[in-house]
Amino acid sequence: MKRGKGFVWVVLALLLVLALGLAACGGGQQEAATQAPAQEGGKEVTLTIGFTESQTGKYNVSSGRQVKGLQLWVKQINEAGGIELSDGTVVKFKTVSYDDESSKDRVQELYTRLATEDNADFLISPYSSGLTAAAAVIAEQYGKVMITTGAASDSIYKQGYTQVFQIYTPASRYLTGAVDMLKDVDPNLKKVAFVYEDSKFATAVVTAAKEYAESQGYEVVLFEGYAPDTTDFGPFINKITSAGAEAILGGGHFQDGSTFARQLHEEGVPVKFVALLVAPPEPDFAELGEAAVGIVGPSQWEPQAQYSPEAANELGIEWFGPTSQEFVDAYKAAYNEEPSYHSAGGYAAGLILEKAIRAADSTDPAKVKEALDAMDVLIFFGRIKFDTSAEAHGLQIGHEMVYVQWQKDDQGNLVKQVVWPKAGATAELLYPKP
């Protein structure tokens, strides 16, 4: 009988230990899901970067190059042995991505998956302002730091978000430099037409540019948007001609901008100046041949842009990362193609995340966010500094646009030249447009 009681107590004790062990395991898993990535001194940790790319749909060209830039940065960091923190932790990266099909609905679904199922430590935006606006909601909802590239619309950063940080120059400053350039080269020109893609990004850009042009004394004779899938610009070309426009500003993305430029050339539209969004800086724009000559485009970055450690020193800020030439050489070696500013923007997003982790000396997202808030640095892509006000948190306030134009060299080959600002120009503006 005594032996029976003893046996019962032993069984009860074992059951109690087992129950406590199971409870401890369950609690630990739940806590791990909500805590910052673990950091163990001297250990290697791999952080997950989540994003979507437009493998299909209208953004596939620009998005594809953006992703190539980001993946190049990931490859370089990992092959160099990762980021070493002061406690000996070595940080490496892996990526998880999905095809968003250039669709807002897909973006929200997939970024939710990245945040909840893939447990991404940090997010990079999709390409385009419209898709990024959809992703930003999810990033903020789940408290995930998201660095945005390929997303210029100011309004994204005026929603009260605290986790979203912009690499690009905001849309409100995208075409204002083109107005300054036009005024500089031809003070007598007065009539300007704005023909633009009816999208979030393009509308924000031209609305700001129109207001600026009017403030500079220009007469806006046409201000009209077109559907994103437009392939026949004949009706708009007729309106441009009838209005007596001397210059055209507008466009939207690569496919529509290229088609618009080609049809302007085919119809022989007698304007002196054309500046279009997104399409002209892309290397593929040269495939238009004669239709590309004279077309101007704002660019977030060009290889010729003179950003350097010396320039950083003159500004009194820190230089970080490779030079433009080093980036270009690495990109060409990896992909056997010239990088566009979308390629550079993808790489820059990774580089800024790296800088923030190094500055924070931590992978804790809260500390990385603090480092981003405090950042003021010059990289090959340009100056990077974020607005930290409640009204526009994360808006880019350091970076400036450059303007390119397709011209012919002495051998008759199409080449892309930087024509504005003058301090960074590689050639004078070809004006009037042929």
Kinemage of the C-alpha trace (Angstrom):
@kinemage 1
@onewidth
@group {chain A} dominant
@subgroup {mainchain}
@vectorlist {calphas} color= white
{ca met a 1} P 0.000 0.000 0.000
{ca lys a 2} L 2.826 2.386 0.894
{ca arg a 3} L 4.543 1.451 -2.330
{ca gly a 4} L 1.327 2.240 -4.285
{ca lys a 5} L 1.061 5.724 -2.765
{ca gly a 6} L 4.690 6.428 -3.537
{ca phe a 7} L 4.188 5.383 -7.129
{ca val a 8} L 1.178 7.687 -7.482
{ca trp a 9} L 3.128 10.654 -6.135
{ca val a 10} L 5.991 9.983 -8.519
{ca val a 11} L 3.574 9.880 -11.473
{ca leu a 12} L 1.900 13.106 -10.346
{ca ala a 13} L 5.269 14.821 -9.977
{ca leu a 14} L 6.343 13.756 -13.438
{ca leu a 15} L 3.086 15.003 -14.943
{ca leu a 16} L 3.509 18.340 -13.218
{ca val a 17} L 7.066 18.757 -14.539
{ca leu a 18} L 5.909 17.827 -18.024
{ca ala a 19} L 3.041 20.346 -17.897
{ca leu a 20} L 5.351 23.125 -16.723
{ca gly a 21} L 7.804 22.305 -19.502
{ca leu a 22} L 5.101 22.433 -22.170
{ca ala a 23} L 3.807 25.742 -20.848
{ca ala a 24} L 7.309 27.200 -20.891
{ca cys a 25} L 7.841 26.093 -24.489
{ca gly a 26} L 4.531 27.582 -25.608
{ca gly a 27} L 5.252 30.910 -23.920
{ca gly a 28} L 8.720 31.070 -25.432
{ca gln a 29} L 7.415 30.619 -28.973
{ca gln a 30} L 4.855 33.362 -28.560
{ca glu a 31} L 7.450 35.743 -27.126
{ca ala a 32} L 9.913 34.984 -29.892
{ca ala a 33} L 7.311 35.927 -32.454
{ca thr a 34} L 6.914 39.405 -30.976
{ca gln a 35} L 10.455 40.245 -29.901
{ca ala a 36} L 13.169 41.820 -32.027
{ca pro a 37} L 15.569 39.444 -33.791
{ca ala a 38} L 17.760 37.669 -31.261
{ca gln a 39} L 21.337 38.877 -30.894
{ca glu a 40} L 23.878 36.576 -29.327
{ca gly a 41} L 27.415 37.866 -29.016
{ca gly a 42} L 29.765 36.129 -31.387
{ca lys a 43} L 26.932 34.399 -33.219
{ca glu a 44} L 25.727 34.753 -36.782
{ca val a 45} L 22.169 35.910 -37.393
{ca thr a 46} L 20.366 36.042 -40.704
{ca leu a 47} L 17.776 38.764 -41.153
{ca thr a 48} L 14.924 38.391 -43.625
{ca ile a 49} L 14.220 41.243 -46.022
{ca gly a 50} L 10.767 41.021 -47.572
{ca phe a 51} L 9.476 42.740 -50.709
{ca thr a 52} L 7.412 42.251 -53.824
{ca glu a 53} L 8.500 42.789 -57.403
{ca ser a 54} L 6.532 43.302 -60.573
{ca gln a 55} L 7.706 40.318 -62.580
{ca thr a 56} L 4.597 40.843 -64.684
{ca gly a 57} L 2.452 43.884 -65.488
{ca lys a 58} L 3.310 47.406 -66.572
{ca tyr a 59} L 6.022 48.026 -63.979
{ca asn a 60} L 8.126 44.993 -64.835
{ca val a 61} L 11.060 46.829 -66.477
{ca ser a 62} L 11.680 49.396 -63.728
{ca ser a 63} L 10.796 46.980 -60.924
{ca gly a 64} L 13.104 44.321 -62.318
{ca arg a 65} L 16.067 46.669 -62.277
{ca gln a 66} L 15.218 47.875 -58.773
{ca val a 67} L 15.298 44.290 -57.507
{ca lys a 68} L 18.595 43.581 -59.274
{ca gly a 69} L 20.157 46.512 -57.417
{ca leu a 70} L 18.884 45.292 -54.061
{ca gln a 71} L 19.986 41.708 -54.685
{ca leu a 72} L 23.459 42.915 -55.651
{ca trp a 73} L 23.781 44.623 -52.270
{ca val a 74} L 22.618 41.472 -50.441
{ca lys a 75} L 25.129 39.351 -52.354
{ca gln a 76} L 28.004 41.731 -51.639
{ca ile a 77} L 27.229 41.962 -47.913
{ca asn a 78} L 26.988 38.215 -47.463
{ca glu a 79} L 30.100 37.472 -49.521
{ca ala a 80} L 32.039 40.062 -47.502
{ca gly a 81} L 31.183 38.179 -44.312
{ca gly a 82} L 28.193 40.218 -43.163
{ca ile a 83} L 27.915 43.198 -40.822
{ca glu a 84} L 29.812 42.743 -37.566
{ca leu a 85} L 28.349 44.439 -34.485
{ca ser a 86} L 30.357 45.505 -31.449
{ca asp a 87} L 29.258 42.462 -29.421
{ca gly a 88} L 30.650 40.149 -32.086
{ca thr a 89} L 27.330 39.353 -33.723
{ca val a 90} L 27.639 38.884 -37.485
{ca val a 91} L 24.558 39.919 -39.462
{ca lys a 92} L 23.773 38.414 -42.853
{ca phe a 93} L 20.655 38.641 -45.004
{ca lys a 94} L 18.234 36.582 -47.014
{ca thr a 95} L 15.326 37.796 -49.120
{ca val a 96} L 11.751 36.643 -49.540
{ca ser a 97} L 9.821 38.081 -52.473
{ca tyr a 98} L 6.710 37.532 -54.571
{ca asp a 99} L 5.359 38.729 -57.914
{ca asp a 100} L 2.842 41.492 -57.197
{ca glu a 101} L 1.747 41.526 -60.863
{ca ser a 102} L 1.771 45.363 -60.728
{ca ser a 103} L -1.465 45.096 -58.706
{ca lys a 104} L -2.372 46.982 -55.512
{ca asp a 105} L -4.613 44.166 -54.343
{ca arg a 106} L -1.764 41.688 -54.666
{ca val a 107} L 0.579 44.025 -52.801
{ca gln a 108} L -1.573 44.232 -49.685
{ca glu a 109} L -2.103 40.492 -49.655
{ca leu a 110} L 1.587 39.727 -50.146
{ca tyr a 111} L 2.981 42.276 -47.681
{ca thr a 112} L 0.612 40.898 -45.059
{ca arg a 113} L 2.067 37.476 -45.822
{ca leu a 114} L 5.612 38.827 -45.579
{ca ala a 115} L 4.875 40.389 -42.189
{ca thr a 116} L 2.886 37.556 -40.624
{ca glu a 117} L 3.908 34.278 -42.259
{ca asp a 118} L 7.427 34.964 -43.474
{ca asn a 119} L 8.246 37.057 -40.389
{ca ala a 120} L 10.323 39.516 -42.423
{ca asp a 121} L 12.571 41.582 -40.159
{ca phe a 122} L 12.628 44.547 -42.549
{ca leu a 123} L 10.696 45.472 -45.684
{ca ile a 124} L 11.642 47.107 -48.969
{ca ser a 125} L 8.854 48.702 -50.996
{ca pro a 126} L 7.564 47.520 -54.355
{ca tyr a 127} L 8.180 49.758 -57.362
{ca ser a 128} L 5.753 52.682 -57.990
{ca ser a 129} L 3.997 55.076 -55.662
{ca gly a 130} L 0.605 53.414 -56.029
{ca leu a 131} L 1.874 49.983 -55.004
{ca thr a 132} L 4.036 51.438 -52.252
{ca ala a 133} L 1.056 53.302 -50.781
{ca ala a 134} L -0.693 49.950 -50.437
{ca ala a 135} L 2.381 48.322 -48.870
{ca ala a 136} L 2.941 51.212 -46.431
{ca val a 137} L -0.398 50.562 -44.748
{ca ile a 138} L 0.673 47.003 -43.998
{ca ala a 139} L 4.170 47.979 -42.839
{ca glu a 140} L 2.721 50.448 -40.363
{ca gln a 141} L 0.019 48.046 -39.212
{ca tyr a 142} L 2.572 45.387 -38.281
{ca gly a 143} L 5.289 47.761 -37.073
{ca lys a 144} L 7.785 46.804 -39.772
{ca val a 145} L 10.422 49.310 -40.848
{ca met a 146} L 10.067 49.721 -44.621
{ca ile a 147} L 12.543 51.563 -46.814
{ca thr a 148} L 10.822 52.762 -49.951
{ca thr a 149} L 12.500 53.065 -53.322
{ca gly a 150} L 10.807 53.668 -56.639
{ca ala a 151} L 8.087 55.578 -54.763
{ca ala a 152} L 8.145 59.367 -55.017
{ca ser a 153} L 4.587 60.494 -54.182
{ca asp a 154} L 4.657 62.929 -51.241
{ca ser a 155} L 1.259 61.827 -49.940
{ca ile a 156} L 2.507 58.399 -48.823
{ca tyr a 157} L 4.588 60.065 -46.145
{ca lys a 158} L 1.842 62.375 -44.921
{ca gln a 159} L -0.450 59.713 -43.452
{ca gly a 160} L 1.014 59.759 -39.948
{ca tyr a 161} L 3.221 56.708 -40.552
{ca thr a 162} L 6.352 56.236 -38.451
{ca gln a 163} L 7.897 53.117 -40.041
{ca val a 164} L 8.222 54.201 -43.688
{ca phe a 165} L 11.378 55.902 -45.042
{ca gln a 166} L 11.738 57.342 -48.567
{ca ile a 167} L 14.920 57.104 -50.674
{ca tyr a 168} L 13.691 59.010 -53.763
{ca thr a 169} L 13.338 62.756 -54.184
{ca pro a 170} L 9.618 63.479 -53.574
{ca ala a 171} L 7.296 63.857 -56.555
{ca ser a 172} L 6.653 67.516 -55.750
{ca arg a 173} L 10.252 68.251 -56.793
{ca tyr a 174} L 10.474 65.879 -59.791
{ca leu a 175} L 9.813 68.315 -62.657
{ca thr a 176} L 10.352 71.710 -61.059
{ca gly a 177} L 13.986 71.583 -62.189
{ca ala a 178} L 12.808 71.083 -65.780
{ca val a 179} L 10.880 74.345 -65.500
{ca asp a 180} L 14.028 76.084 -64.216
{ca met a 181} L 16.037 74.596 -67.096
{ca leu a 182} L 13.494 75.778 -69.666
{ca lys a 183} L 13.437 79.284 -68.235
{ca asp a 184} L 17.222 79.404 -68.292
{ca val a 185} L 17.580 78.298 -71.922
{ca asp a 186} L 14.644 80.275 -73.366
{ca pro a 187} L 13.197 83.113 -71.265
{ca asn a 188} L 10.771 83.985 -74.082
{ca leu a 189} L 8.964 80.624 -74.192
{ca lys a 190} L 5.555 80.884 -72.514
{ca lys a 191} L 3.117 78.135 -73.556
{ca val a 192} L 3.445 74.768 -71.821
{ca ala a 193} L 1.325 71.605 -72.079
{ca phe a 194} L 1.112 68.945 -69.379
{ca val a 195} L 0.054 65.525 -70.680
{ca tyr a 196} L 0.456 62.817 -68.083
{ca glu a 197} L -0.499 59.334 -66.977
{ca asp a 198} L -3.536 59.357 -64.706
{ca ser a 199} L -1.696 57.612 -61.857
{ca lys a 200} L -0.916 58.567 -58.276
{ca phe a 201} L 2.736 59.277 -58.969
{ca ala a 202} L 2.429 61.199 -62.250
{ca thr a 203} L -0.521 63.273 -61.047
{ca ala a 204} L 1.384 64.352 -57.943
{ca val a 205} L 4.406 65.312 -60.038
{ca val a 206} L 2.602 67.388 -62.675
{ca thr a 207} L 0.262 69.073 -60.202
{ca ala a 208} L 3.266 70.437 -58.321
{ca ala a 209} L 5.091 71.290 -61.569
{ca lys a 210} L 2.032 73.101 -62.971
{ca glu a 211} L 1.763 75.278 -59.872
{ca tyr a 212} L 5.468 76.037 -60.069
{ca ala a 213} L 5.357 76.796 -63.811
{ca glu a 214} L 2.471 79.219 -63.320
{ca ser a 215} L 4.346 80.908 -60.500
{ca gln a 216} L 7.218 81.433 -62.974
{ca gly a 217} L 4.948 83.136 -65.490
{ca tyr a 218} L 4.169 80.244 -67.847
{ca glu a 219} L 0.785 79.811 -69.512
{ca val a 220} L -0.419 76.232 -69.116
{ca val a 221} L -2.385 75.701 -72.327
{ca leu a 222} L -3.233 72.028 -71.700
{ca phe a 223} L -3.390 69.972 -68.534
{ca glu a 224} L -4.800 66.522 -69.238
{ca gly a 225} L -4.284 62.977 -68.010
{ca tyr a 226} L -4.489 59.734 -69.978
{ca ala a 227} L -5.354 56.192 -68.906
{ca pro a 228} L -2.324 54.109 -67.865
{ca asp a 229} L -2.932 51.592 -70.666
{ca thr a 230} L -3.098 54.243 -73.415
{ca thr a 231} L -1.352 53.229 -76.641
{ca asp a 232} L -2.796 55.814 -79.052
{ca phe a 233} L -1.740 59.365 -78.184
{ca gly a 234} L -3.221 60.859 -81.354
{ca pro a 235} L -6.058 62.727 -79.591
{ca phe a 236} L -3.619 64.280 -77.100
{ca ile a 237} L -1.164 65.222 -79.841
{ca asn a 238} L -3.971 67.008 -81.687
{ca lys a 239} L -4.816 68.978 -78.546
{ca ile a 240} L -1.163 69.882 -77.993
{ca thr a 241} L -0.882 71.201 -81.539
{ca ser a 242} L -4.202 73.085 -81.394
{ca ala a 243} L -3.242 74.738 -78.110
{ca gly a 244} L -0.021 76.069 -79.622
{ca ala a 245} L 2.142 74.483 -76.940
{ca glu a 246} L 5.873 75.194 -77.225
{ca ala a 247} L 6.927 72.675 -74.579
{ca ile a 248} L 5.538 69.412 -73.191
{ca leu a 249} L 6.004 68.058 -69.687
{ca gly a 250} L 4.419 64.887 -68.370
{ca gly a 251} L 4.519 61.165 -69.063
{ca gly a 252} L 4.184 58.541 -66.366
{ca his a 253} L 6.073 55.255 -66.578
{ca phe a 254} L 8.263 53.442 -69.073
{ca gln a 255} L 5.769 51.869 -71.462
{ca asp a 256} L 3.454 54.850 -71.891
{ca gly a 257} L 6.307 57.382 -71.920
{ca ser a 258} L 8.185 55.502 -74.649
{ca thr a 259} L 5.053 55.224 -76.772
{ca phe a 260} L 4.244 58.905 -76.300
{ca ala a 261} L 7.764 59.956 -77.326
{ca arg a 262} L 7.701 57.732 -80.413
{ca gln a 263} L 4.340 59.096 -81.580
{ca leu a 264} L 5.408 62.716 -80.970
{ca his a 265} L 8.331 62.043 -83.313
{ca glu a 266} L 6.239 60.238 -85.916
{ca glu a 267} L 3.739 63.101 -86.045
{ca gly a 268} L 6.476 65.749 -86.195
{ca val a 269} L 4.950 67.765 -83.356
{ca pro a 270} L 6.611 71.226 -83.505
{ca val a 271} L 7.591 71.702 -79.866
{ca lys a 272} L 10.965 72.940 -78.631
{ca phe a 273} L 11.217 70.967 -75.404
{ca val a 274} L 9.894 67.639 -74.103
{ca ala a 275} L 10.473 66.324 -70.568
{ca leu a 276} L 8.936 62.982 -69.614
{ca leu a 277} L 8.900 61.015 -66.402
{ca val a 278} L 10.658 57.676 -65.822
{ca ala a 279} L 11.163 56.499 -69.411
{ca pro a 280} L 14.090 58.652 -70.694
{ca pro a 281} L 16.642 57.674 -68.010
{ca glu a 282} L 16.137 53.964 -68.755
{ca pro a 283} L 18.829 52.493 -71.059
{ca asp a 284} L 16.070 50.789 -73.073
{ca phe a 285} L 14.771 54.217 -74.135
{ca ala a 286} L 17.582 54.328 -76.706
{ca glu a 287} L 15.731 51.634 -78.681
{ca leu a 288} L 13.442 54.436 -79.938
{ca gly a 289} L 16.294 55.652 -82.126
{ca glu a 290} L 15.657 59.107 -83.616
{ca ala a 291} L 12.512 59.479 -81.505
{ca ala a 292} L 14.691 59.532 -78.379
{ca val a 293} L 16.871 62.446 -79.514
{ca gly a 294} L 16.281 65.589 -77.502
{ca ile a 295} L 13.948 64.013 -74.943
{ca val a 296} L 14.686 65.122 -71.370
{ca gly a 297} L 13.929 63.123 -68.256
{ca pro a 298} L 14.375 63.630 -64.512
{ca ser a 299} L 16.581 61.009 -62.931
{ca gln a 300} L 17.132 60.088 -59.325
{ca trp a 301} L 20.714 59.130 -60.172
{ca glu a 302} L 23.157 58.917 -63.045
{ca pro a 303} L 26.638 57.381 -63.094
{ca gln a 304} L 28.149 60.752 -63.998
{ca ala a 305} L 26.735 62.450 -60.890
{ca gln a 306} L 29.661 63.674 -58.815
{ca tyr a 307} L 28.865 62.299 -55.367
{ca ser a 308} L 32.092 61.482 -53.545
{ca pro a 309} L 33.813 61.456 -50.150
{ca glu a 310} L 35.189 64.889 -51.037
{ca ala a 311} L 31.676 66.203 -51.722
{ca ala a 312} L 30.518 64.791 -48.384
{ca asn a 313} L 33.374 66.574 -46.646
{ca glu a 314} L 32.350 69.867 -48.251
{ca leu a 315} L 28.788 69.333 -47.006
{ca gly a 316} L 30.048 68.488 -43.543
{ca ile a 317} L 28.366 65.082 -43.491
{ca glu a 318} L 29.525 61.475 -43.533
{ca trp a 319} L 30.289 59.497 -46.681
{ca phe a 320} L 29.194 55.839 -46.720
{ca gly a 321} L 29.499 52.964 -49.164
{ca pro a 322} L 30.944 52.524 -52.657
{ca thr a 323} L 31.489 55.254 -55.232
{ca ser a 324} L 29.257 55.494 -58.297
{ca gln a 325} L 31.947 53.884 -60.451
{ca glu a 326} L 32.351 51.000 -58.028
{ca phe a 327} L 28.604 50.419 -58.042
{ca val a 328} L 28.420 50.615 -61.843
{ca asp a 329} L 31.314 48.193 -62.288
{ca ala a 330} L 29.805 45.686 -59.858
{ca tyr a 331} L 26.344 45.939 -61.431
{ca lys a 332} L 27.654 45.481 -64.974
{ca ala a 333} L 29.743 42.509 -63.878
{ca ala a 334} L 26.708 40.915 -62.213
{ca tyr a 335} L 24.073 41.548 -64.897
{ca asn a 336} L 25.922 42.481 -68.087
{ca glu a 337} L 23.875 45.666 -68.502
{ca glu a 338} L 24.092 49.340 -67.598
{ca pro a 339} L 22.326 50.242 -64.342
{ca ser a 340} L 19.429 52.695 -64.454
{ca tyr a 341} L 18.456 54.923 -61.563
{ca his a 342} L 15.968 52.228 -60.597
{ca ser a 343} L 18.884 49.805 -60.243
{ca ala a 344} L 20.756 52.358 -58.152
{ca gly a 345} L 17.666 52.996 -56.022
{ca gly a 346} L 17.345 49.308 -55.184
{ca tyr a 347} L 20.991 49.111 -54.157
{ca ala a 348} L 20.682 52.369 -52.190
{ca ala a 349} L 17.756 50.968 -50.177
{ca gly a 350} L 19.935 48.097 -49.008
{ca leu a 351} L 22.867 50.399 -48.353
{ca ile a 352} L 20.785 52.697 -46.162
{ca leu a 353} L 19.477 49.709 -44.188
{ca glu a 354} L 23.079 48.603 -43.711
{ca lys a 355} L 24.106 52.070 -42.534
{ca ala a 356} L 21.223 52.190 -40.050
{ca ile a 357} L 22.100 48.773 -38.604
{ca arg a 358} L 25.739 49.787 -38.242
{ca ala a 359} L 24.802 53.120 -36.649
{ca ala a 360} L 22.369 51.416 -34.271
{ca asp a 361} L 24.908 48.671 -33.582
{ca ser a 362} L 21.849 46.455 -33.359
{ca thr a 363} L 19.258 44.552 -35.353
{ca asp a 364} L 16.474 45.690 -33.028
{ca pro a 365} L 13.969 47.398 -35.390
{ca ala a 366} L 13.263 50.151 -32.856
{ca lys a 367} L 16.959 51.054 -32.693
{ca val a 368} L 17.327 50.811 -36.470
{ca lys a 369} L 14.370 53.190 -36.820
{ca glu a 370} L 16.073 55.662 -34.453
{ca ala a 371} L 19.203 55.491 -36.593
{ca leu a 372} L 17.178 56.221 -39.732
{ca asp a 373} L 15.540 59.197 -38.031
{ca ala a 374} L 18.975 60.608 -37.169
{ca met a 375} L 20.597 59.873 -40.541
{ca asp a 376} L 22.252 62.528 -42.688
{ca val a 377} L 24.695 60.868 -45.049
{ca leu a 378} L 26.056 61.092 -48.593
{ca ile a 379} L 26.166 57.892 -50.641
{ca phe a 380} L 26.794 57.245 -54.344
{ca phe a 381} L 23.055 57.864 -54.899
{ca gly a 382} L 23.158 61.305 -53.294
{ca arg a 383} L 22.349 62.841 -49.944
{ca ile a 384} L 19.935 60.933 -47.705
{ca lys a 385} L 18.091 62.646 -44.863
{ca phe a 386} L 14.550 62.031 -43.618
{ca asp a 387} L 11.870 64.393 -42.372
{ca thr a 388} L 11.086 63.484 -38.759
{ca ser a 389} L 8.069 65.741 -38.238
{ca ala a 390} L 4.702 64.235 -37.389
{ca glu a 391} L 3.247 65.772 -40.561
{ca ala a 392} L 5.653 64.141 -43.038
{ca his a 393} L 7.666 61.526 -41.205
{ca gly a 394} L 10.002 59.600 -43.502
{ca leu a 395} L 9.763 62.045 -46.438
{ca gln a 396} L 13.111 62.450 -48.204
{ca ile a 397} L 14.535 65.944 -47.726
{ca gly a 398} L 18.187 65.447 -48.705
{ca his a 399} L 18.144 63.997 -52.205
{ca glu a 400} L 17.933 66.087 -55.403
{ca met a 401} L 17.111 65.227 -59.022
{ca val a 402} L 19.400 65.383 -62.044
{ca tyr a 403} L 18.100 65.772 -65.613
{ca val a 404} L 19.275 63.771 -68.608
{ca gln a 405} L 18.799 64.198 -72.333
{ca trp a 406} L 19.416 61.790 -75.194
{ca gln a 407} L 21.835 63.259 -77.719
{ca lys a 408} L 24.121 62.026 -80.500
{ca asp a 409} L 27.874 61.850 -80.134
{ca asp a 410} L 30.399 62.642 -82.903
{ca gln a 411} L 29.921 59.159 -84.361
{ca gly a 412} L 26.152 59.516 -84.459
{ca asn a 413} L 25.554 57.149 -81.547
{ca leu a 414} L 22.791 57.853 -79.049
{ca val a 415} L 24.211 58.835 -75.671
{ca lys a 416} L 22.598 59.975 -72.456
{ca gln a 417} L 23.949 63.278 -71.118
{ca val a 418} L 23.393 65.075 -67.832
{ca val a 419} L 22.168 68.571 -68.781
{ca trp a 420} L 20.934 69.984 -65.455
{ca pro a 421} L 21.880 71.280 -62.965
{ca lys a 422} L 24.736 73.024 -64.731
{ca ala a 423} L 27.202 72.210 -61.959
{ca gly a 424} L 26.866 68.509 -62.738
{ca ala a 425} L 26.228 68.726 -66.503
{ca thr a 426} L 28.172 66.599 -68.960
{ca ala a 427} L 26.769 68.464 -71.998
{ca glu a 428} L 24.738 71.549 -72.842
{ca leu a 429} L 21.011 71.118 -73.384
{ca leu a 430} L 20.170 70.336 -77.009
{ca tyr a 431} L 17.640 73.105 -77.686
{ca pro a 432} L 15.346 73.386 -79.436
{ca lys a 433} L 14.551 69.704 -79.643
{ca pro a 434} L 15.167 68.349 -83.211
